[in-house]
Amino acid sequence: MFTSMRGREEPAEQHFPHWSLIVRGEKYSFISQLRQAFITDPPVDKTTTARLVDYVPKLFDLDEVRKDALGMVNTPHFLGYTHWAVQPEYTAGQIDMREQFDFGTDYQNQYREGEPDYMKYWGNAQWPPEELIPGFKATLTTYLEQLGSLGFEFMGLLAEALGLPVDVFDKFYASPKESQQHRCKELLPPKVIKYPIEEGSKGSQGVGPHYDSGFLTLASIQHLLQASSQPGLQVQSPSGKWIDALPIPDTLVVNLGKGIEAVTGGVARATCHRVLSPDPVYGPRYSIPYFQMISQTVYLDKMRVFEEGKPLPVEVEKLVQARGPAQATDAVNYSEYSHDLSGVVALIGRIKSHPDVGRRHYPERFKEIFGDEDM
């Protein structure tokens, strides 16, 4: 409903909502355009963004010993370094051809023995030593905080676009919501990703078809800074066709996650998306997706924002009817929102993606998911 690429086969002409409409007080003009898949000229400091893009190749140019020292498997927080050949990430049961770092803003984990295992999930990131890449942590942290503020504001606008109170989604965040950890990577932490060039890799799985877990990522909305000009990101239309989401300067891609689909009862649908490995002619592809976190202690399917039995707002109902019924997509992850706690759902998703971390830090949950299988 809120992404043009998912609402029709080939958008012949795209009109992206420009954040200057908000600055000029034309909020409802912006809201009327929220069915688009991009936000142009978002309120994120361009100098910070440019510095971050410059840092990305330097981060991956660190020697292997330094990078391996930050291995995700070191902690239970699913933050750190992974590589497809050593500590791979899996999507839809297949290895993703990518090298990446998962980072997050500072968060002191308060887990105590005997508490639910999902309480171990949030925690401090593993950062490269400051002397190796001076200023990187401060730059990425500033970027994440700015996207965090944008994410909360965007969710208020999304609520208004749905005919709901501006603060209707606040109950799904930690309290206060500013205390939440912001992560860079799939409604999860901020991720910094390199899709490498491998012999015969053209068209292979950079990351397989999937949904994000939260909303904006409700938090499933994903803000993706595409840090190089190579194509690769694709979204799936209702008919099953894959459509390129090409990089656009000063523009953020916006994907809705399974969390927002759950709490709206499918009025806002999650975006199925994937990344193809880059064509060797372009070189490696870098990206920096931001995932907005939600509270770990809510049952999304039991906290619907539209009252059961009550009609939808007229304009929303018109859009829902025009879109038509939901069709099957190639993604099936995060279906557990229909019956399980949000923190458990997020943890299950992470263990399926990073079974080596699950085996070491969540052995009982790992066995529950995989049985005696040796991942």
C-alpha positions in Angstrom: 0.0 0.0 0.0 2.8 2.4 0.8 5.4 1.4 -1.8 4.8 2.3 -5.5 7.0 -0.6 -6.6 4.8 -3.1 -4.9 1.5 -1.6 -6.1 1.9 -2.1 -9.8 4.1 -3.9 -12.3 6.3 -1.1 -13.7 6.0 2.4 -12.3 6.1 4.4 -15.5 6.6 7.6 -13.6 7.7 7.9 -10.0 7.0 10.9 -7.8 9.0 10.6 -4.6 7.9 12.4 -1.5 10.3 15.2 -0.8 11.1 16.0 2.9 11.0 19.7 2.1 7.2 19.4 2.2 7.5 18.7 5.9 9.9 21.6 6.4 7.5 24.0 4.6 4.5 22.8 6.7 2.9 20.9 3.9 2.6 17.7 5.9 -0.5 16.4 4.2 1.0 16.8 0.7 3.8 14.6 2.0 1.4 12.1 3.6 -0.5 11.8 0.3 2.7 10.6 -1.3 3.6 8.0 1.3 2.7 5.2 -1.2 6.1 5.8 -2.8 9.2 3.7 -2.1 11.7 6.5 -1.6 12.1 9.7 0.4 14.0 12.4 -1.4 16.3 14.9 0.5 15.7 13.4 4.0 16.7 15.5 7.0 20.0 13.7 7.4 23.2 15.8 7.5 24.8 15.5 4.1 28.3 16.0 5.5 27.8 13.1 7.9 26.4 10.9 5.1 29.4 11.8 2.8 31.9 11.0 5.5 30.2 7.7 6.2 30.3 6.7 2.5 34.0 7.5 2.4 34.6 5.3 5.5 33.0 2.2 4.1 35.7 1.0 1.7 38.3 1.7 4.4 36.4 -0.4 6.9 36.5 -3.4 4.5 40.1 -2.8 3.7 41.1 -3.6 7.3 43.3 -6.8 7.4 41.5 -10.1 7.9 43.0 -10.5 11.4 41.5 -7.2 12.5 38.1 -8.0 11.0 38.0 -11.6 12.3 38.7 -10.2 15.8 35.3 -8.5 15.6 33.5 -11.7 14.6 29.7 -11.7 15.3 30.0 -15.1 17.1 31.9 -13.4 19.9 28.8 -12.1 21.6 25.1 -12.9 21.9 24.0 -9.6 20.4 24.3 -10.4 16.7 26.6 -7.5 16.2 30.0 -7.8 14.6 31.7 -9.0 11.4 30.6 -11.8 9.2 31.9 -13.2 5.9 30.2 -15.6 3.5 33.2 -18.0 3.5 33.8 -18.1 7.2 30.8 -17.1 9.3 28.0 -16.8 6.7 24.6 -15.3 6.9 21.7 -17.4 5.6 18.5 -16.2 3.9 15.9 -18.8 2.9 18.3 -21.5 3.8 21.0 -20.3 1.4 24.3 -18.5 2.0 24.3 -14.8 1.2 27.3 -13.7 -0.8 28.3 -10.8 1.2 30.8 -9.5 3.7 29.4 -7.2 6.4 29.5 -5.5 9.8 26.5 -5.2 12.1 26.7 -2.1 14.3 24.4 -0.5 16.9 24.3 2.5 19.1 25.6 2.0 22.7 23.3 -0.2 24.8 24.2 -1.7 28.1 22.6 -5.1 28.3 21.0 -5.9 31.6 20.4 -9.6 31.1 20.5 -11.8 34.3 20.7 -15.6 34.4 17.2 -17.1 34.4 15.6 -14.3 32.4 14.1 -15.1 28.9 16.8 -15.7 26.4 15.7 -12.9 24.0 16.8 -10.4 26.7 20.4 -11.1 25.7 19.8 -9.9 22.1 20.3 -6.1 22.5 23.8 -5.0 23.6 26.9 -3.1 22.7 28.4 -3.4 19.3 32.0 -4.4 18.5 33.9 -1.5 16.9 37.3 -1.4 15.2 39.9 0.3 17.3 39.8 4.1 16.9 43.4 4.3 15.8 42.7 2.1 12.9 39.8 4.1 11.4 39.7 7.4 13.3 36.2 9.0 13.6 34.3 6.1 12.1 32.4 5.2 15.3 31.4 8.8 15.9 30.3 9.3 12.3 28.2 6.2 12.2 26.6 6.8 15.6 25.6 10.3 14.5 24.1 8.9 11.3 22.1 6.3 13.2 20.8 8.8 15.7 19.6 11.1 12.9 17.9 8.2 11.2 16.4 7.2 14.6 14.8 10.6 14.9 13.6 10.5 11.3 12.2 7.0 11.8 10.1 8.0 14.7 8.8 11.1 12.9 8.1 9.0 9.8 6.1 6.5 11.8 3.9 9.4 13.0 3.3 10.5 9.4 2.5 6.9 8.4 0.0 6.8 11.2 -1.7 9.9 9.9 -1.7 8.5 6.4 -3.6 5.5 7.7 -6.1 7.8 9.4 -4.8 7.0 12.9 -3.6 9.1 15.8 0.0 10.4 15.3 1.2 8.6 18.4 -0.5 5.2 17.8 2.7 3.3 17.2 4.5 4.7 20.3 3.3 1.8 22.4 5.3 -0.6 20.3 8.7 0.9 21.3 10.7 0.7 24.4 9.8 3.3 27.0 11.0 5.9 26.6 11.4 5.2 22.9 14.6 7.3 22.7 16.2 4.6 24.9 16.0 2.0 22.2 19.0 0.7 20.4 19.4 1.8 16.8 21.0 -0.7 14.5 22.3 -0.6 11.0 21.2 -3.6 9.2 17.9 -5.5 8.7 15.5 -4.3 11.4 18.2 -5.1 13.1 21.4 -3.1 13.6 22.9 -0.8 11.3 24.7 -3.0 8.9 27.5 -2.0 6.6 27.6 -4.4 3.7 29.9 -5.2 0.8 28.6 -7.4 -2.0 31.8 -8.7 -3.5 32.7 -9.8 -7.1 33.2 -13.5 -7.4 33.8 -15.5 -10.5 30.3 -16.4 -11.9 28.5 -14.4 -9.2 26.5 -12.3 -11.6 22.8 -12.7 -10.6 23.5 -14.9 -7.6 22.2 -14.4 -4.1 23.7 -11.3 -2.5 20.9 -11.7 0.0 17.9 -13.9 -0.7 14.2 -13.0 -0.7 13.1 -11.8 2.7 11.1 -9.5 4.9 12.5 -7.2 7.5 11.3 -7.9 11.1 10.2 -4.6 12.6 8.1 -1.8 11.3 10.3 1.0 9.8 11.7 -1.8 10.0 7.8 -0.9 13.0 9.6 -0.7 13.1 9.7 -2.2 9.8 10.8 0.5 7.7 14.3 0.1 6.3 16.3 3.1 5.4 19.0 2.0 2.9 21.9 4.2 2.1 23.2 2.8 -1.2 26.8 3.7 -0.9 27.7 2.9 -4.5 25.9 3.3 -7.8 25.7 -0.4 -8.7 22.2 -2.0 -9.2 21.3 -5.0 -7.1 18.4 -4.2 -4.7 15.1 -5.5 -6.0 11.5 -5.5 -4.6 8.8 -8.0 -5.5 5.5 -6.8 -7.0 2.2 -8.4 -6.0 2.3 -10.5 -9.1 5.7 -11.9 -8.2 7.8 -9.9 -10.6 11.1 -8.6 -9.4 11.7 -4.8 -9.9 15.0 -3.0 -9.6 15.3 -0.3 -7.0 18.1 1.7 -8.5 20.3 4.0 -6.4 19.2 7.7 -6.4 21.4 10.5 -4.9 20.1 12.0 -1.6 17.3 9.5 -1.4 16.4 6.8 1.1 14.7 3.5 0.1 11.8 2.7 2.5 10.7 -0.8 3.1 7.9 -1.9 5.4 8.5 -4.9 7.7 6.5 -7.7 9.0 5.9 -5.9 12.3 3.9 -3.1 10.7 2.0 -5.7 8.6 1.0 -7.5 11.8 -0.2 -4.5 13.8 -2.2 -3.1 10.8 -3.8 -6.5 10.0 -2.2 -6.4 6.5 -3.4 -2.9 5.6 0.3 -2.0 5.3 2.1 -4.9 3.7 5.7 -5.9 4.3 8.0 -5.5 1.3 9.6 -8.7 0.0 13.1 -7.7 -1.3 16.4 -9.3 -2.2 19.8 -8.3 -3.5 21.6 -9.8 -6.5 25.3 -10.1 -6.5 26.8 -7.3 -8.6 27.8 -7.7 -12.2 31.6 -7.8 -12.4 31.6 -4.8 -14.8 30.5 -2.6 -11.9 32.8 -3.7 -9.1 31.7 -4.4 -5.5 28.5 -2.9 -4.2 28.3 -1.2 -0.8 25.1 -0.4 1.2 24.3 0.8 4.7 20.7 -0.2 5.7 19.2 1.1 8.9 16.7 -1.0 10.9 14.4 0.6 13.4 14.0 -1.5 16.5 10.7 -2.2 18.4 10.1 -3.3 21.9 11.0 -6.9 22.8 7.9 -7.4 25.0 4.9 -6.9 22.8 2.5 -9.4 21.0 2.0 -7.5 17.7 -0.8 -9.6 16.4 -2.8 -9.0 19.6 -2.3 -5.2 19.5 -3.9 -4.2 16.2 -4.2 -0.5 15.5 -7.5 -0.8 13.6 -10.5 -1.9 15.8 -11.9 -5.3 14.7 -15.3 -5.0 13.2 -15.0 -1.3 12.5 -14.7 0.0 8.9 -11.3 1.4 7.8 -11.1 5.2 7.1 -12.7 5.8 3.7 -9.6 6.8 1.8 -7.6 3.9 3.3 -10.4 1.4 2.3 -10.3 2.8 -1.3 -6.6 2.1 -1.5 -6.9 -1.3 0.0 -9.6 -2.3 -2.5 -7.6 -0.8 -5.4 -4.6 -2.8 -4.4 -6.4 -6.1 -4.3 -5.9 -9.2 -2.1 -2.5 -10.3 -0.9 -0.5 -12.6 -3.1 2.2 -15.1 -2.1 5.7 -13.8 -2.3 9.1 -15.6 -2.2 9.7 -14.6 1.4 8.2 -16.5 4.4 10.3 -15.2 7.4 8.8 -13.7 10.6 5.5 -15.5 10.3 5.9 -16.1 14.1 4.4 -12.7 14.8 1.0 -14.3 14.5 1.5 -16.0 17.9 4.8 -15.1 19.6 6.4 -12.3 21.6 8.3 -9.7 19.5 11.6 -10.4 21.2 11.3 -14.1 20.5 10.4 -13.5 16.9 13.4 -11.3 16.3 15.7 -13.8 18.0 14.4 -16.7 16.0 15.0 -14.7 12.8 18.6 -13.9 13.9 19.4 -17.5 14.8 18.1 -18.7 11.5 20.3 -16.1 9.7 23.4 -16.7 11.9 23.3 -20.3 13.2 26.9 -20.1 14.5 25.9 -17.4 16.9 22.8 -19.3 17.9 24.7 -22.5 18.5 27.2 -20.8 20.8 25.0 -18.4 22.8 21.5 -19.8 22.5 22.0 -23.6 22.4 18.5 -24.5 23.6 16.8 -22.2 21.1 19.2 -23.4 18.4 18.2 -27.0 19.0 14.5 -26.1 19.1 14.9 -24.5 15.6 17.3 -26.9 13.9 17.1 -30.1 16.0 20.3 -32.1 15.7 21.1 -30.6 12.3 24.7 -29.4 12.0 24.5 -26.0 10.4 
